[in-house]
Amino acid sequence: MNTTTTVPTLRLLSLGAGVQSTTLALMACRGELSGLDGAIFADTGWERPAVYRQVERLEAEFTKAGIPLHRVSNGHLRKDTLDPSKRFVSIPYFTLAPEDTMVREEITETDSDGREAIVGYRERPATRREREGIGRRQCTYRYKIAPINRAVRMLLGAPAPHYRRVPKGRVAEQWIGFSTDEIYRVNDRRENAYTIKRFPLLELGMSRKDCLRYLRRAGWGDVVSSDCIGCPHHNNAYWRQMRDERPEEWADAVEFDHAIRKGGARGEPLRGQAFLHRSCVPLELAPIDRVTRGEWKDRQLDLFDDLDPDDPDTGGCSPYGCISGAPVTEDDDDREAA
Ligand code: SF4
């Protein structure tokens, strides 16, 4: 992927502690991937307890291998969102504009030569579908990318207290756990002068299912994806499993869903409403028992596999490529000095 010949000062794993990055961590700890100098786990504060247990367990492996694990944080996503004294950070909620929303339509006419021209405009009430939207994703930058980048700069020798300026010529090779089935999420563009991205699972040709098999053979068969408890990107299978098997997390997410109806506690209140589920109805009423087309497809494929056909994993939240598109950076204060 990356064709640069720069010799890195450090090799650092971005550890989300989900399936793929846990595979890379274990490979590095077992000497199957060489040269790792450290791992960085950015804690949003709202991961499910199973992820924190995974991080604890990985820390023991890193310690045995003599590889430092750096835990970093930029606050607590859930608490900060509901605290009016905290800075507003947008989460990719599903939004529903008010019922009186109008849409403007072109009025066109076709002349005798068959050419269509706009001759005016009219307004009509928006359909429910047209009132639906999705919020910007600033949370990944704020709670994952920014603290990881700060730690990278610090490890590269940028001076305290702000760790902004990395000494010239010092560069980190950043290991990112994208697997072959996530190639659409990969962006190997250089974001700054002090990191070069590397994708070891792609080099090894490993898919997410290969990672799951690797983990199972290594005695890590219960690794779960890492993402916030109340992330709007959970699919129906994920929400169902949370409701049926992890009632405390479900209650937490339902409560949060109600609390964000007008957006975050800070910033302009929404004209419409925000929801965690894509149907734009309260989470406890959302049609999460509906098996989506994608889920059926996965189940059929998995019938011929040796993996769990009801695995609700959606791949987790990656700072470097999310299903919602590129993360939105905040403002100039938060951009790194490259
Ligand atoms: S898991 Fe979801 S809510 Fe959490 S940082 Fe990622 S996109 Fe934002």
Residues whose N, C-alpha, C, O or C-beta is under 5 A from the ligand:
A	BS01	SF4	I91 C139 T140 D227 C228 C231 C317
